Amino acid sequence: MRNHVHFIGGGQMSEAIIRALLKNRVFNSNNITVTDLNKEREQHLTETYQVVTDQKEEDVLTQANLIVIGVRPQDDLKTVCQTIYEHASDQATIVSIVAGVTIAQFEAWLDSDRAIARVIPNTLTDTGRGYSGVALNAYANQADLDPFLNGFGKVTHIDEALIDAFTGYGVAGPNYIYYFIESLVDAGVLAGLPRDMAWEVALENMVGAVEMLNESGKHPRQLLDINNSPAGVGMNGLHQLNASDFAAGLQRSVLKAVERTTELSNQEGD
Ligand SMILES: NC(=O)c1ccc[n+]([C@@H]2O[C@H](COP(=O)([O-])OP(=O)(O)OC[C@H]3O[C@@H](n4cnc5c(N)ncnc54)[C@H](OP(=O)(O)O)[C@@H]3O)[C@@H](O)[C@H]2O)c1
């Protein structure tokens, strides 16, 4: 079976994955097929990425070794699975990116001993960074899947029970960073710096601080201790953060995102 990925549903998330797979040369455009109910989406994907959208779904399903279910949770997943059940090769791995739908639900709908991966894709696909969380069923093979999954960022394999926590913390993760940077830049402006300068300095400090953590292997507390002399500028600034709701507010934000993920998953399971 040749390396061929078929996407059922060519919406925003599938498009982001396709763009990264092509950019990272994991697939050629003629090894990517897509079917979408919305013909304008198919046309857009063919015009933009030269992927194949004019074949019959039954035919491409027999050829694909990877089948990505990229429709929304509220779409007709049972019919999608019935079509896969009828036409896909037994050797194909089914990759669901559908939020809130469990491996057990797919196993029931697909009614077979198929390899299934439930992927919570990260949204930093254009950068090659960010972790997707992946849970596999008993028939799926990590070594077969990782080249595909690494084609749109980094991958961490997790127990399915951690998917909601992973979604609220990891996939929603760029939100926290964007918000932090925005708040920090405003602080620079408040202190009198031009916004452009505040922006550049904040981004450089962000990237540099991450590099320091990675390169030194030190805990943030150790770097804070090195940076902050007695009664110094940094220590005075940090005292205000210590006395604020900063840490607890951030942690509440993550817990709320996890809680909301679980609420939505339960609704999809109804
Ligand atoms: N966007 C994200 O950042 C993100 C992140 C993580 C996970 N996800 C998951 O990724 C999935 C897709 O999200 P999205 O944002 O890409 O949604 P989207 O942009 O709305 O795309 C879904 C597409 O699937 C099409 N579709 C629906 N039923 C279909 C079927 N039976 N066969 C073929 N195509 C069908 C829809 O067509 P119509 O509009 O004509 O119905 C639509 O074009 C969701 O399950 C979501 O939970 C998304």
The ligand as an SDF file (V2000), in Angstrom:
LIG
                    3D

 48 52  0  0  0  0  0  0  0  0999 V2000
   -9.9170   24.2190   14.2820 N   0  0  0  0  0  0  0  0  0  0  0  0
   -9.1540   23.8590   15.3190 C   0  0  0  0  0  0  0  0  0  0  0  0
   -8.3250   24.6350   15.8240 O   0  0  0  0  0  0  0  0  0  0  0  0
   -9.2600   22.4660   15.8880 C   0  0  0  0  0  0  0  0  0  0  0  0
   -8.3520   22.0780   16.8840 C   0  0  0  0  0  0  0  0  0  0  0  0
   -8.4120   20.7720   17.3810 C   0  0  0  0  0  0  0  0  0  0  0  0
   -9.3790   19.8890   16.8830 C   0  0  0  0  0  0  0  0  0  0  0  0
  -10.2460   20.2880   15.9290 N   0  0  0  0  0  0  0  0  0  0  0  0
  -11.2520   19.3280   15.4410 C   0  0  0  0  0  0  0  0  0  0  0  0
  -11.1080   19.2240   14.0430 O   0  0  0  0  0  0  0  0  0  0  0  0
  -12.3760   18.9220   13.4670 C   0  0  0  0  0  0  0  0  0  0  0  0
  -12.6220   19.8550   12.3110 C   0  0  0  0  0  0  0  0  0  0  0  0
  -12.6250   21.1830   12.8230 O   0  0  0  0  0  0  0  0  0  0  0  0
  -12.5120   22.4000   11.8290 P   0  0  0  0  0  0  0  0  0  0  0  0
  -12.2850   23.6040   12.6460 O   0  0  0  0  0  0  0  0  0  0  0  0
  -11.5520   22.0630   10.7300 O   0  0  0  0  0  0  0  0  0  0  0  0
  -14.0250   22.4140   11.2240 O   0  0  0  0  0  0  0  0  0  0  0  0
  -14.5550   23.0810    9.8790 P   0  0  0  0  0  0  0  0  0  0  0  0
  -13.6270   24.1380    9.4110 O   0  0  0  0  0  0  0  0  0  0  0  0
  -15.9870   23.4330   10.1480 O   0  0  0  0  0  0  0  0  0  0  0  0
  -14.4870   21.8880    8.8270 O   0  0  0  0  0  0  0  0  0  0  0  0
  -15.3090   20.7690    8.8200 C   0  0  0  0  0  0  0  0  0  0  0  0
  -15.5750   20.4460    7.3590 C   0  0  0  0  0  0  0  0  0  0  0  0
  -16.0740   19.1160    7.2560 O   0  0  0  0  0  0  0  0  0  0  0  0
  -17.1060   19.1230    6.2680 C   0  0  0  0  0  0  0  0  0  0  0  0
  -17.9460   17.9360    6.4780 N   0  0  0  0  0  0  0  0  0  0  0  0
  -18.9420   17.7380    7.3640 C   0  0  0  0  0  0  0  0  0  0  0  0
  -19.4470   16.4990    7.2710 N   0  0  0  0  0  0  0  0  0  0  0  0
  -18.7440   15.8830    6.2630 C   0  0  0  0  0  0  0  0  0  0  0  0
  -18.8110   14.5950    5.6700 C   0  0  0  0  0  0  0  0  0  0  0  0
  -19.7040   13.6690    6.0690 N   0  0  0  0  0  0  0  0  0  0  0  0
  -17.9510   14.3020    4.6560 N   0  0  0  0  0  0  0  0  0  0  0  0
  -17.0610   15.2440    4.2120 C   0  0  0  0  0  0  0  0  0  0  0  0
  -16.9830   16.4920    4.7430 N   0  0  0  0  0  0  0  0  0  0  0  0
  -17.8010   16.8080    5.7510 C   0  0  0  0  0  0  0  0  0  0  0  0
  -17.8040   20.4200    6.4970 C   0  0  0  0  0  0  0  0  0  0  0  0
  -18.5860   20.7610    5.3780 O   0  0  0  0  0  0  0  0  0  0  0  0
  -19.9450   21.6390    5.6340 P   0  0  0  0  0  0  0  0  0  0  0  0
  -19.4810   22.9120    6.2870 O   0  0  0  0  0  0  0  0  0  0  0  0
  -20.5300   21.7960    4.2760 O   0  0  0  0  0  0  0  0  0  0  0  0
  -20.7890   20.8130    6.5670 O   0  0  0  0  0  0  0  0  0  0  0  0
  -16.6250   21.3640    6.7150 C   0  0  0  0  0  0  0  0  0  0  0  0
  -16.1210   21.8650    5.4960 O   0  0  0  0  0  0  0  0  0  0  0  0
  -13.4270   19.0870   14.5670 C   0  0  0  0  0  0  0  0  0  0  0  0
  -13.9000   17.8170   14.9540 O   0  0  0  0  0  0  0  0  0  0  0  0
  -12.6810   19.7610   15.6860 C   0  0  0  0  0  0  0  0  0  0  0  0
  -13.1320   19.2640   16.9340 O   0  0  0  0  0  0  0  0  0  0  0  0
  -10.2040   21.5520   15.4140 C   0  0  0  0  0  0  0  0  0  0  0  0
  1  2  1  0
  2  3  2  0
  2  4  1  0
  4  5  1  0
  4 48  2  0
  5  6  2  0
  6  7  1  0
  7  8  2  0
  8  9  1  0
  8 48  1  0
  9 10  1  0
  9 46  1  0
 10 11  1  0
 11 12  1  0
 11 44  1  0
 12 13  1  0
 13 14  1  0
 14 15  2  0
 14 16  1  0
 14 17  1  0
 17 18  1  0
 18 19  2  0
 18 20  1  0
 18 21  1  0
 21 22  1  0
 22 23  1  0
 23 24  1  0
 23 42  1  0
 24 25  1  0
 25 26  1  0
 25 36  1  0
 26 27  1  0
 26 35  1  0
 27 28  2  0
 28 29  1  0
 29 30  1  0
 29 35  2  0
 30 31  1  0
 30 32  2  0
 32 33  1  0
 33 34  2  0
 34 35  1  0
 36 37  1  0
 36 42  1  0
 37 38  1  0
 38 39  2  0
 38 40  1  0
 38 41  1  0
 42 43  1  0
 44 45  1  0
 44 46  1  0
 46 47  1  0
M  CHG  2   8   1  16  -1
M  END
$$$$
